[in-house]
Amino acid sequence: MTCAQLVELVTAFLEGTLDSETERRFVEHLAMCEGCEIYLDQIRRSIDEVGRLRAESLSEETRDRLLDAFRNFPRDS
């Protein structure tokens, strides 16, 4: 598995929806790639921090910008 493939699969991995073979390859790649391990940790931290936000604490503009950032996050194909 390449780093780009791992990035494409990170959401499915975190949601537990990868098939067993793909999950095995994902975990093997993480064991060998410090950069991807750091990336996964950053994604987990981001999810945790965003999850702590209360919707009413954000202005409508900030909420829209945050949603746009996640929707338009660069992905390698």
C-alpha positions in Angstrom: 0.0 0.0 0.0 1.3 3.5 -0.9 1.0 6.5 1.3 -1.6 8.0 -1.1 -3.7 4.9 -0.9 -3.6 5.0 2.9 -4.8 8.6 2.9 -7.7 7.6 0.7 -8.7 4.9 3.1 -8.2 6.6 6.4 -11.8 7.4 7.0 -13.0 3.9 6.2 -10.2 2.6 8.6 -11.4 4.9 11.4 -15.0 3.9 10.8 -14.1 0.2 10.8 -15.5 -0.4 7.3 -12.4 -1.8 5.6 -12.4 -5.4 4.5 -10.0 -7.6 6.4 -7.3 -7.8 3.7 -7.3 -4.0 3.1 -7.2 -3.4 6.9 -4.2 -5.8 7.2 -2.3 -3.9 4.4 -3.3 -0.6 6.0 -1.9 -1.6 9.4 1.2 -3.1 7.9 1.9 0.2 6.1 1.4 2.1 9.3 4.0 -0.1 11.0 6.6 0.7 8.4 5.8 4.4 7.7 6.3 7.0 10.4 4.8 9.7 8.2 1.5 7.9 7.8 1.4 7.0 11.5 1.8 10.8 12.3 -0.9 11.6 9.7 -3.3 9.1 11.3 -2.6 10.6 14.7 -3.3 14.1 13.4 -6.6 13.0 11.9 -7.6 11.4 15.1 -6.7 14.5 17.1 -8.6 16.7 14.6 -11.7 14.6 14.9 -11.4 14.7 18.7 -11.0 18.5 18.8 -13.7 19.2 16.3 -16.0 16.9 18.2 -15.6 19.1 21.3 -16.9 22.2 19.6 -20.5 23.1 20.2 -22.3 24.0 17.0 -23.8 27.1 18.6 -20.4 28.4 19.6 -19.4 28.9 15.9 -20.5 31.7 13.8 -22.3 30.7 10.6 -19.3 31.9 8.5 -16.8 29.9 10.6 -19.0 26.8 10.4 -19.3 27.1 6.7 -15.5 27.6 6.3 -14.8 24.5 8.5 -17.2 22.4 6.5 -15.7 23.6 3.2 -12.2 22.8 4.4 -13.2 19.2 5.1 -15.2 18.8 1.9 -12.3 20.2 -0.2 -9.5 18.5 1.6 -6.9 17.6 -1.1 -6.9 14.0 -2.0 -4.5 12.1 -4.3 -6.2 9.7 -6.6 
